[in-house]
Amino acid sequence: MSTGSAPQPAPAAPVAAPTAVRVESLALFAPVVPVGVAPDGQAEVPQDGAVVGWYRFGSAPGATAGSAVLIGHVDTADGRLGQFAELERAAPGDRVTVQRGTVTELTYRVARVETVPKGRLSAAQIFRRDGPPQLVLVTCGGTYDRSAGGYQANLIVTAVPEPG
């Protein structure tokens, strides 16, 4: 999956790392692991389709500014479905819950679902470190074309904190 070039790591304040994500309307519940920058300069995607990655060099869920980015697979090279296989069915208003540690949960509501061709994906917009807080879920989308290297787009689901 091409996620665009991830911004270089910057010092960040200590945060509670996310440990799981849930989208009840999709029956999605996935463990979350921290990921960084791959050798090609893009954000890492977990090898295992059964987990979702949190881009640890950006904002964390619950931060007061910026995008907390979670990255996962639609499917894997061996044909198994990934945790984000049903993410394309997300709709504005759907509830997304992020667990931190074993107790704390943060609730977001989907604000936008969009499919963006890989060549037009804006890493600066997805991985932003300022502005209002948001949660961004990223996976592959669009048409799958083996001869062109796989999925031709990314699915971006943007959620905003639910008023507490």
N, C-alpha and C positions, 0 to 999 in steps of 0.2 A: 504494500500500500504506500502510496506517495502522500506524505503529509506536508510537503513543502519544507524548506530549510528551517529548522528550528533555531530560535535565537540562541546565542552562546550563553552558557551558564553564567549567572550573576549571583553574587551573595544574596541570600534571602534570610529573612527573619525566621526563627524556628517556628514550625507549624506542626499541627497534628496531621499526620498523613492519612489519606483516605484508605479504608480497608475493604469496602464493598460498595457497590452501586445497585440500586433497584429501580426498575420502572414497572410498577404494578400492572399497568394497562397492557404491557407486553409479556407479562410473566417472566421478566428478565431479573435475575439476581446473579451478580458476578463478584468474585473476589477481585480486589484491586491491588496491583503491585507497582512500585515506583519504576519508572523508565527514564532514560536520558536521551543522549544524542547518539545516533548510529554513525558508523565510520563515513557514510556518504553525506553527513551533515543534516540529515532529516531526523525527525523525532523517532525514537525507537518504538517498535510495536512488539508486544510480547510474542515470543515464539508460540506459546501455548494458546490456542483459541479459547480455552476454558477460563482464561483470566483477562482482565482489562488492565491497561497501563495508565498510570497517572504521570504526566510530564512533570517531574520533580524539580526542574529548574525554573518553573513558572509559578504562578499563584496556586495556592491550595484551596480546596473547597472551604468556604468560611472566611476567606481573606476579604478584606474591606475594599479591595480594588483588583482589577485584572481578570484574566480568564484562567480558570482551573480546567485543564484539558485532560480528558480521558479518551484513550485510543484503544480500539479493539477490532477483532476480525469478524467479517461476515461468514467466512468459511476458511478452511485451511487447505494446504497443498495436498493433504491426504483425503480430502473430500468431506471432512467432518464440519458441521456447522460451528461457527464461533458464537461467542456471547452476544455479539451485536447483529446476529442474523436477522432479527425482526425489527431492528431499529428504524428501518424505512417506514414502518407503520406508525411511528410516533406522530403525535398531533399536538398543535398548540393547546395548552392547558393541561396536558398530561403531567402527572406528578413524578418527579425524580428524587429519590432519597439517596444521600451519600452518608455512609457510616464512617466515623473516625474512631479508631480504637475499638473498644468493645461496647461503649455506651452511647456516645454522642452521635446524633443523627441530624443532618441538615436537609431541609426540604427545598426543592426548586420546582418551578413550573416551566414547561417547554414554551418558549416564545416564538421559535422559528425552526423550520425544518427545510433544508435546501440541499440540492445536489449541485456540486460545482465541478466542472471539468478540471482534470488534474493540472493542466497548464494555466488555469486561472485561479488557482487556490492561493489566497493571500495569507501567508504565514504570519505577517504582522498583525492581521486582524484576528486570527485564531489564537495566537500566543501572546496577546497584548498583556502588558504588565500594569497598565493604568486604566482609568475609567471605571465605570460601575462594575461591581462584581458580577461574574457570570460563570456558568458551567458549560463547557463545550464538549460534546461527545462526537468523536470522529471515527468513521469507518469507510470502507470502500463502497462505491455505489455506481450507478449507471450500468452501462453495457459491459459484459465480460468479453474480452477479445484476446484469446490466447496468443495470437500472432503479434498483437500490439503490446504484450506484456501484462495482460490481466485487466482488471477493472479500469475503466476509462474516466472515472470521476470519484469524488469523495462525497459522502453523505455527512452533512454537518447539522447537528441538532444543538441549538443554543437554548439554554434554560436560565432563568433568573431566580434569585432567592425569593422564596415565598415570604411575604410579610409575616413577621413573628408576632 
